[in-house]
Amino acid sequence: MNKLVSDDHVLPRPVERLPEYANAKSRQALAERIVDAFSLSSASANAIANAVVDPSAVRKSIGDPIDPEVEKIAVPGGTLLGIRTMVWSRRITPDPRNPRTLPSRRHPFAVEPGTAGDDSKFRPVPEPRTAEGAPSQRAELVVDIESRHHLNWAAQQAASYVLAENDWRTSIASQGVMEAVWLVATTYEHSDGSAPVTAVTTAEGSSRITSVHDLLGVRSSDIPYDDSDAKFRTHIRKLNEALDRGATRDDLIALRCERVPALILVGFRPHLSGNTGFPTAIKSMVALRHVDPPKPWGEGSENESLADEVLDELYRRDIISATERDYYAGTCTRSEAKAAHLSDDPAVRAAQIVRLLTMPDDRVENAIRVAVTSQSTRKRITSKLANELATALILRAVADDPAKTDQVRRYMRYAFAKSVHRAPWQGTVRTIEQMVDGALVEVRQSIGDETIDEPGPNSLELSVRAAYALVVSGRLNADRGSANNAQPDRRTPGEVLDAMRRTVHGVHQLGQALQDYAAQRSIRAVDEDGLVKVLDDGTGELMVNDIYLRGEFPPPGKARAPRPGDTPVDRYHNRLGVLGTAVDALEKAFLDVVAVVGDDGRPLVESRGADPRSCSAWRDQLGKLNEELIVWGRTFKRIYGTAAAISARSDQVEDSFEDADDDADTSNGWDRSADVMDEQR
């Protein structure tokens, strides 16, 4: 998961040949059955029959017209009757007055139609009503429009809004429409004297059908006026021929989009004591889904569900064992994990989970993609999502109250830096001491060699393990926002940890955090030699917190927080901090000069320049400082990155890896997965 994927992130749904468009006799037979069973007008019945993919099957499913077999949907005021079937996308139209667009409409009382741009060219399409003289319970609607141009304008306005705010095209192009849209026969009556037209229109699902029509290149407003059977049959035949000879990407999208599942509303039975009409019943049904829907799960619950599905998919693909699945899912006890030769240390488990879900391996990435898109076709498979899924599993080892756990969840998902996704490393069962020793070797090597930008896998594993200890204990937090927060450092926990693992001092502090957390004690601060710090007054040991860690391990070039002591080392670090602040101020002063612009809009310094004597003096001063800074850097490398220091520890680190491998090889529950992990790396 070390890179963002393209929009084609969902595994495409297979396609199949399209059935032929039903003949006129079959469609007419269904229309007659609909009229007999539900007392719809012939225009509405014909529109429904023309839209259905298999009229014969629907006619049989209705059964006896006196007591038809239909789906019953309870709504306030009565019961709606519906037929579930597949319909042709080119024979249905999205609602031109999509309720999503309601807040953005410009009404005539505010703007005279046709006087203020295209968005107010016509009046908004009014609410649908019952046909004049028809019973209010008849399952069909009438919409009054000025003209065909009015309908076309309204449809374009709705489509533009939907494609900008609720775009389903990427998902539908790959998967088609998977959830049924709700349809109602709707007649559009024109005030310009044109004959009325009837089309099956979405009561719910307008956004999906808008996306379908955009993918197919269909203008939705033309559908009520288009009845060319021959043209439609030719189109279906050409798509099937393209499939036989080798379909293009556009052909495959069309084959997925030409048909959609639907619930066609054909009747309404009001309560005996009520007088609710069909238009109101439709609004009630849509409102139950959009106005007063079930409360969303929330981000935490969503990620929990997705994480479980990811583990199941990894198991189905034989990437992890059943024992490992239970271990990562948190469904086994710590004693059971230990009996299976898996670590009962939650920090070790956390690092193994992070490595599993961030592993740059095609099999793992494909498994995650399949698992996630099986529940959400619009969720992108990114590094951020991998962090969130890992966090969901990691926190199953935490037994704090829900409020605190939710806070830890918000912080933990930012605790894994970009290097965790991009650089190679392992989730091992080595001891803290072994990891610290290995990380110290890496850091000293990177200090002594300018060509080494990434310290190495030991420091990465150490930082991921320490992330668990520091975040769960509340010693490292994410940005809490600007309200009532004086924290000037906006780095994520992952960025702070990444800065720590790149210094000798930071490696010692990460190791101390793990040791203290494992011993169930407050995490103590250590110095550059790994010795625990004491308070200035000598009354106790110094504990770390978020402010301390951010101040002690700033980003490169930034000043370290001032030290309260008065030892030579304290004064030395404080003066370095003052120097860093002065360099920042110098850069700001330079940029402030550049920011002064003249009447022509150009920086004055570009047109006027600066006194060459001053510039020469400044350059001399900066040159002297530059030479000294080079010497300082070389001295630091000589002291902290010496070859002697590296060689003194290298044999010990090699032994630590071998010891860890020996421990893993003697296990029963880890053998198979260790082989799989080795293959993946």
N, C-alpha and C positions, 0 to 999 in steps of 0.2 A: 504494500500500500504506500509506496514511496513516491507516487505521482498521482496527479489528478487524471481521471479517465475522461474520455469524450462523452458526449451526450448519449451515445449508443451504449448505455451501461447495462441495459436489460437484455438477457438472452432472448433472441427473437422467438416468437411463437410460430410453430410450423404452419404452413398454409396447405390448402387443399383446393380441388377444383370447385368452382361455383356451380350450383344447380341452374338449370335453365329458368328463365322468367316464366311463371305459370301462364297457361293459356287463358284466353278470355272467358271460356266456359267455366273453368275451375274457379276463377276469381268471382264470376257472377254468382255461382252457387254459394260461395261463402258470404257474399254480400246479402243474398236473400236470407240465409240462415241468421245473420246478424240482425237484420230488420225484424225477423219473426221472433227472435229470442230476446232482443233488448229494445225494440221499438225505436231504433235510430232512424234518421232520415236516410233516404237512398243515397244522397250525396256523401254523407258520413260513412255509411256502410261500404260504398264503393272505394272511398279513399283508404279505408282500413284494409279491404281485400286486396287493393293494388299494392299496398306496402308489404303485406305478409309474404314471406319467402315460400311457404308451403301451405297454400289455402286449403287443400284437401285435408291435411292433418288437423288444421285448426277447426275446420267444419266438423270433423269427427269428434274432436275434443269437446266441442260445445254440447254435443249430444242432443237431448230432447229440448226443443225450443221452449217448452212450457216450464221445464226445470233444468236449465242449462248447467253444465259443469264448469264452474269458473272459480277463480281465486277470490276470496273475500278479505277485504282490508278494512279493519275497524278505524273509524275517524270520529272526532266529535260531531255528533248529529246524525250518525248513521253508519252505513257500510257501503264501501265502494266495491264494484265487481270488476275483475280484471282477467285478461287472457295473457299468459306468458308464451312467447314465441319469438322466432327470429324475423327481423324485418329488413328490407332493403334500405340502405342509408340514403339512396337517391330518391326515395319515395317518402321521406319524412323531413321535417324542417324544425330547426331550433326556434324557440319562442323569441319573436322579434322584440319583445319587451322584457327580456331577461331581468328578473328581480335584482340581480347583482348590480345592474346599471342604475337602479332607482336613485341613489344619492347624487349621481352625476348628471341627472337630467335637468334640462333648462325648460322651465314651464312658461306658458304664455303670459302669465301675470307678471313675470319678471322680465321676459324678453319677448318682444313681438316676433312671431315666427317669420323667418325669411329675412330678418333685418340685421342679424349679428353673427354671420358665419355659418359654416356647414353644420355645426353641432346644434343649431336651433332652426334649421331650414324648415322643418315641419313641427307640428305639435307632437308631443310624445304619444305613442300608441296607447289608447285607453285600455282600461280593464276589460277582460272578456265578460260576456253576458250570455244569458239564455236566449235562444231564438224567440222572436215574437210569436206568440200563440202556442208555443211549445210548453209542455210541463217543465217546471223548474228542476225536476229530478232527471230529465233526459240527459244522458251522458255525452253531450256535445256542447261546444262553445261557439260563440259568434264574436268576432272582433271587428270594430268599425275602423276603416282606414279611408283616407281621402282618395287614394289612387294606387296603382301599382308602383309608381315612383315613391310614394309615401312608405310602402312596405319595404321597398328596396333600401331606402335611406335608413329606416329603423333597423333593418337586419344588418346593414353595414356598421352602424353605430354600435350595436350590441356585439358584433363579431370583433371589432377593434378593441373594445373594452375587455372582452373575455380573453382574447389571445394575449393581451398585455398583463392581465391580472390573474388568470386561472388557466394557463396554457397546459393542455394535455397532449400536445402533438408528439412529443418525444416518446412518451409512454405508449400512446395508441399506435404510432408507427411501428413499434416493435411487438406490441402485444394485442392490438385491436382493442375494442371496447369489451370489457369483461363483466361489468355489472349492468343489469338491465336499466334502460332509460324508461321513463313513464310517459306514455303518449295519450293524447286526447284528439279526437276528430274536431277540427276547428274550421269554421267558415269565415272567410274574409269578405266583408261587404264594403263596396266602394261607393263613396258619395259622389263620384264624378259620372255615375251612370253605367259604369262597366259591370258586366255580369259577375255575381259572386263566385268565388272559388273556394274549394275545400281541400285541406291538407291535414295529414296526421302530424300534430305539433307536440313538442316536448312540454310536459308539465314539470318534469324534473330530468336533468341531464342535458340541458342546453349547452353547457360548456363542452361536454364531450362530443356532441354532434357538431358543434361549431368547429372543433378541431378536426373531426372526421372530414367535414366538407372542405376545409382548407387543404387537408392532405390530398383529397381527391380532385381538387380544383373545381369544386361545385359552388355555384352562387346560390345560397340558400333561398333567397327570395324568388328564384325562378321556379322552384319545385311546385308550388301550387298551380302554376300555369303550364307545366310541361306534362304532356300525356303521350309522348312518342314511344309506343311499345317496341317498334321495329329498331329504333336507335338504341334502346336499352339492351335488347337481345344481341345486337351486333357488338356492343361494348363487352358484354359478358363472354361472348364467344371468343373475342380477341384476347381477353385476359386468360382464358383457359388455354388457348393456343400458345400464348407466351409462356405459361407454366410448363407446357409439354416440351417446348424447345429449349427452355432455360430462361427463367424469368429474371428481369433486371430488379434492382433494388426498388425502383418505383412500382414495378409490377407487383412485387411482394407486398408492399405497403397497401396497394389497392386491393389485393386479394384479402388482406386482413380487415380492411375497412368497409368493404362493400356491404357486409351484413353486420347487424348489431343485435344483441339480445334486448327484448323489450317487454314491458308490462303495458298492454293496451287497455285503458279504462273504458268499459263499455256499458256500465250501469251504476245506479246509485239507489240504495234503499234507505230512506230516512227513518228515524225513529217514529213510532206510531204517534207519539205526542208532540213531535217536532215539525218544523216547517223549513228545515235547512235545504237549500238548493244545491245543485251539482257544482256551480262555480265556487260556492263557499266550501264545499267538501274538498274540492281540489286544493284550495288554498290551505285548508287545515292539514291535508296530507303532506304538502310541501313544507309547511311550517314545522311539522313534527321532525322533519329532517334537517332543516336549516335554521329556523328561528329558535326552536326549543329542542335541540338535538341531545343525545346522550352526552354527558360530560366527557371530553377527550381524556384519554389515558394520562397524558402528560409525557414529557420527554423521558423521565426516568423509567416509567412503565413501558414505553415504546422500546427503549434500548434494552431493557430486561428481556422482553419477548424476542427481539431480534437476536440478541446474544445467544439465547437458548437454541434458536433455529440454526445459527451459525455452528454451534457445537454439534448439533445433530447432523448437519450437512458434512462437517469435517469427519465425523464418525462414519457416515454412510460411504464416504470416499476413501475410507481406511487410512486417513491421515493421522487420526488419533485413535487410541483404543477406547473401549467402553470404560475402563478404569479411569483413564485420563479425562474422558468426558465428564464423569461424575466428579472428579477432582476439580476441574476447572469450573464446573457448574456449582460447586459448593455443596453438593448433595451428600458427600461423604463426611464423616467426622474426621478430626485430626488424627485420632488413633487409627482409624481405618486407612487413612492416607499413609501414615507411617508404616503400617503393616504391609502395605503394597509397595514399600520402598519409595514413596513419594515424600517430599519435604512437608513437614507440618508447620513450617515457618511461613506466615502469610506474606512476608516480603519476598521470599523466594518464589512462592506461588504467583505473586503479582508480576514479577519479572518474566516468568515463563508464559503467563497469559499475554503480556504485552508483546513478547517476541513471537508468539504464535500468530497473533492477529496483525502484526506489522511485518511479517516475514516476506521479503521480496521473492515470492515463489508463485508461479502461475497457478499451481493446483490449489493453493490456499486462497489466492485472490479470486479465482473462479468460484470456489466454494462459498466464500463470503458474498460474492455478487449474487449467486443463485439464492442463497438463504435470505438476503435482505430484500431482493426484488420479488420474492415470493409473497412478501407482506406489504411492500411499498414500491411501486414502479417509478415513483418520482423522487426517491431518496438517492442522492449521489453517493457513490462508493469512493470516499475520500479518506485522507489521513485523519481528518477530524472525526469522521464516523468510526474509524478503527479505534481511536482513543476513547470514544464514548462507549463502544461495545466492550472494550477491555475494562474500562472503569466499572461498568455494570457488573461484570464478573468478579473483579477484584474486591468490590465492596461487600460481596457475600461473605467475606471473612470478618466483617465488622459487625459488632453486636451493640452499637450505641443506639440511643433513641432516634426515631425517624427524622426529627428535625436536624440533629447534628449530622446524621448520615447523608441527608440531602445536601447539606452545606459541603461536606467532604466530596460528594459527587460532583458538585459544581467546580470545585478546585482541582480534583484529581484529573479531570479530563484535559486540563491544560498542563499537566506535569510531565509530558513526554515530548521532548523537543524534536525538531526536524531530524537531527542526527540519529535518533532512535529508529526512525523509519528508513533512513538512507544508508547508514553505515552497517557493516556486518558485525554481529555480536551474537552471543549465546545466552540462554537462560540456564545456568548451571546450578549445581547443588554445592558449590564450593563454600568454604567457611568465609566469614567476614575478613579474617586476617589474610587469607589467600587472595581474595579480591583486592584488598587494599594494597598488598605488596605488588600485585600485577599492575594495578593502576598507577602506582608510584613510578614503576619502571617506565610505563608508557609516557607519563607526564614529563619525566626527566629527559626522555628521548626527544619528545616534541619541543621542549625548551632548548635543547642543545642542537637541534637540526631544524633550520627554518623551512625546509622543504616538507616537513611533516605538519599538516594542518589538523588532522584528526588524531587525537592521542591514541585511541584504540578501543577494542572491545571490552577490556576489563573496566575501564572507567565508565563506559556506557552501562554495563550491567550494574555496576555499583550505584550509579545515579538513579537507575530505574528502581532498584531495591530501596534505596534511601528515600525515593519519592513517596513510597508507601508509609515509611516511618514518620517522615516530616509532615506530610499532609494529613494523615489520619490523627496524628497527635496535635494538630493545630499549630505547628511551628512554622509552616510555610503556607501562605494563602495566595489565592488568585486576586486580581484587581477587583475591589469591591465597589468600583464606581467613584464618582467625584463627590457625591453628597456626603457631607460630614466626614470626609476622608482626606487627611493631610498627607497621604502617602504619595511622594513625587515619583517613585519608581513604579512604572506601569508594566514591567516585565512579567511574563507568565511564570508560574512555578518551573516549567520546563526550561525556560531561558536562564533562570537563576541556577538551577541544578547544572545546566550545561556550562555556565561560568565556573561553578565550583569544581567540576571534575577536570578542568583544564589547569588547575594549580595544585601544587603540593599541599598547601594549606587546606584547600577545598577537599581534596581526597581524604585527608585525615578527618575532616569534619563530617564527611559523608559516612566514613567508617564508624565514627563515634556515635552518630545518630542511630545507626543500625544496632550497635552494641547496647546502647542505653535503652532503646525501644524494646529490644529482645529481653532485657533485664527488668522491664516494666518500671523504669524510672524516668524522671525528666531528662530531656536531652541536654547535655552539657556542651559548652563551647571549649574548643581546643586551640592551641597556638600552632605556628608553622611546623613545630616539631611533633605535634600530636599530643602534647601534654595538656591536661585539663586546666583551664583558666580559673583563677579565683577572683573574687570581688576586690576592689581597691582597698576596702577596709579590712580585708582578710577574714570576714565573718562567714564566708561560704563560697561555694563554687558558682561560676557564671553560667546561667542557662541561656539557650538560644531562643529566639522568637523570629517572627517574619521580618521585623525591622532590622534586627541584628544581622540576619543572613544577607539581606539585600545591601546593607551598608558595608559589611565585611567583604562581600564578593560582588563588587560592581562590574558592569560591562567594561571592556577594554577602553582605556583612555579616560574613564570617569573616576572621580575622586572617591577614595574609601572614606567611610564615616570616621570622624575624628575620634581618637582614642583618649580616654579620660586620664590615663596614667602620665607620669613624668619621667619615665626611664628614657635612655637614649633611643631605644628602638621605638618607643611610643612617639617621641618627638620626630624621629625620622619618618615614620609612616604619616604623621600629621602634616609634615612639610610636603611630602609627596602629594597628599590630598590637596593642599593649598595650590601646589603647582598645577595639578590637573584642573582645578577650578579656574586658575588664571588662564590656562590655555583655552578653555571653553569661552572665557570672557573675551580673549583676544580674537577668537574666531567670530564671535558675535559682533564685536566692534568692527571687524573687517566687513562683515556682511551688512552692517548698518550703514557703512560708508557707501557700499554698492547700491543700497536701497534708496539713496537720495536721487531723485530723478529731476530733470530739468523740464522746461516748458514743452520741449519736443517729445517728452516721454522716455528719453534715454537717460541712463545713469550719468550724473554729472561727472563722475570720476573717469568715465570713458571719453568725454569730450574735453574736460579740463585737466585731467591727470592729477598728479600730486608733486610737491616740491622734490626734485631729484635728490637733493642733499638729504632730506628726511628719509626718502626711500632707501638711499644708500646706507644710512645709519641703521635703519630698521633691519635691512638685509644682513648687515654685519652682525648685529645682535642675534638675529635668528640663526645665522650661520654658526656662531659660536655655540649657541644652545644646541643646535642640531648635532654638532660634533661631539659634545658632551653626552647627549642622549644616546648616541651610537655606542660610546664607551660604556655607559651605564648598562645598556642592553647586553653587551658582550660579557660584562662582569657577572650579570645575573645568570647568563647561560653557563659561564664557567663554574659558578658556585652551585647552582641547582640542577645543572644538566650535564655534569661531568661523566666521562666514560667510566671512570672508576666506580661511581655510584651506580651506574647502570649494570656493569658487569658483576658487582657484588651481589646484586639481587636476581640476576637473570636465571641462575641455576635454580634458585628457590622457587621462582615463578613457574618454571617448567615442571618442577616436581609437584607443584600445587595442581596443575592441570592433570598430570598423570594420576595423582591421588584421587581427584574428583572423578576421572574416568573409571578408575578401579572401583570406586564406590557404586557408580552407576551400573557397571557390568555385573555386579554381584546381585542385582535386584531381579525380582521376578515380574513386578508390575511395570518396570521401566524399560526392559530390554527392547521390545519391539519398537516402542516409540523412539528410543534413542537411535536405532538404526534409521528410522524414517527421518528423524531430524538431521542426521548426518547426510542422508541423501539430498535433503532439501537445501542444505548449505553448500 
